[in-house]
Amino acid sequence: MSFLNVSFFVFLIVGAIIYYIIPKKLQWVWLLVLSFIYYFSFSIKCSLALVYVTTIVYFAGLFIAKLEQDRKIVQNFEGGGKTFQRG
């Protein structure tokens, strides 16, 4: 899908209209879906790599957030809110 193609402008306009119609909480999901659709229009093989990397980064972020939450719990329990260093 080239930038100079009419289909790109239709894609862009429809995407923007739907973006402003849907609730704010879902707008980031819509942009992600549009991005994937755009990249899939070029190459399925490369797009599958993009989906793979996106999934890995998403779950790594969840894991890091969980570690951060556990670290705060340990700090509040053992250190009285102060910095707690192990070992």
C-alpha positions in Angstrom: 0.0 0.0 0.0 1.8 3.1 -1.3 1.4 6.5 0.2 0.4 7.8 -3.3 -2.3 5.2 -3.7 -6.0 6.0 -3.3 -6.5 2.9 -1.1 -4.0 4.4 1.4 -6.1 7.6 1.8 -9.3 5.6 2.1 -7.5 3.4 4.8 -6.3 6.5 6.6 -9.6 8.3 6.6 -11.7 5.3 7.7 -9.1 4.6 10.4 -9.2 8.1 11.7 -13.0 8.2 11.7 -13.2 5.0 13.7 -10.4 6.2 16.0 -12.4 9.2 17.1 -15.7 7.2 17.4 -14.4 4.4 19.7 -13.8 5.0 23.5 -10.5 6.5 24.6 -9.5 3.2 26.3 -9.6 1.3 23.0 -7.9 3.9 20.8 -4.5 2.5 21.3 -5.7 -1.0 20.4 -7.2 0.4 17.2 -3.9 2.1 16.2 -2.1 -1.2 16.9 -4.6 -3.0 14.6 -4.2 -0.4 11.9 -0.4 -0.6 12.1 -0.5 -4.4 11.7 -2.9 -4.2 8.8 -0.7 -1.6 7.1 2.4 -3.8 7.6 0.6 -6.9 6.5 -0.2 -5.2 3.2 3.6 -5.2 2.4 4.8 -8.6 3.6 3.2 -11.4 5.5 6.6 -12.9 6.5 7.9 -9.6 8.0 4.6 -8.9 9.6 4.6 -12.2 11.4 8.0 -11.3 12.8 6.5 -8.0 14.0 3.6 -9.8 15.7 6.2 -12.1 17.4 8.3 -9.2 18.6 5.3 -7.3 19.8 4.1 -10.3 21.8 7.5 -10.8 23.4 7.8 -7.2 24.4 4.3 -7.1 25.8 4.8 -10.1 28.0 8.3 -8.9 29.1 6.7 -5.6 30.1 4.1 -7.5 32.2 6.9 -9.5 33.8 8.9 -6.4 34.6 5.8 -4.7 36.1 5.2 -7.8 38.3 8.8 -7.8 39.5 8.5 -4.1 40.3 5.3 -4.7 42.3 6.9 -7.6 44.2 9.9 -5.4 45.0 7.7 -2.7 46.5 5.9 -5.3 48.6 9.2 -6.6 49.9 10.4 -3.1 50.6 7.3 -2.2 52.6 7.2 -5.4 54.5 10.9 -5.9 55.4 12.3 -2.4 55.2 9.6 -0.3 56.6 9.4 1.6 53.3 13.1 2.2 53.2 15.4 0.9 50.4 16.1 -2.8 51.0 19.1 -4.5 49.5 19.6 -8.2 49.5 22.8 -10.0 49.9 
